[in-house]
Amino acid sequence: MRIQLLGGPTNNTGSPRLWIDEDRQLYLVQGYRVADHANRVEIPHMLLRWLQPGTFIGAPLHDSGHGSFTLAGQPVTDPDCLAHMRIPDHETAVAVPVGQSPWEW
């Protein structure tokens, strides 16, 4: 798995962050752990700013009402990928499809 950092709200040095696996057309969404849900993360609304043009996160986003979304995906477990991402203990990452928007803005 070859991944690329797209960005995050802390100048790409902290987290949460958005990554892409272009070979498998997956976004790897790094965010805060959601208690009792290994396949869920909480991310700030502003993380969506780093989506590639013409795409969207291919999973339902649930608005928390306080500036963040929760979403579910496949937990990222690949050791090489996790080593590259350097995720803090209070966070995790899930893989979700890269959706292609039918709209042209």
Secondary structure, DSSP 8 states (H G I E B T S, - for coil): ---EEEE-TTTTTSSSEEEEETTTTEEEEEEEEETTEEEEEEEEGGGGGGS-TTEEESS--EE-SSSEEEEE-EE---HHHHHHHT--TTEEEEEEEEEE-S---
